[in-house]
Amino acid sequence: MSEAEYELLLDVVRTAIAPEPETDSMARLFSISHLPKAANDNHGAWPLIPFPDGWFAAC
């Protein structure tokens, strides 16, 4: 790889990782007309199913 090709590669990488111009994230958040529906929306909470006797769970 020549030095010119290396410099071109560095320019491409710098462009790819350059930070985006600062935007007002709160204004962008409130400009959404409606919130997207969750992919796991089951229309209500699931019932509690207890563990069988002698079974335990820990987080």
Secondary structure, DSSP 8 states (H G I E B T S, - for coil): --HHHHHHHHHHHHHHH-------HHHHHHT-SS----TT--SS--------TT-----
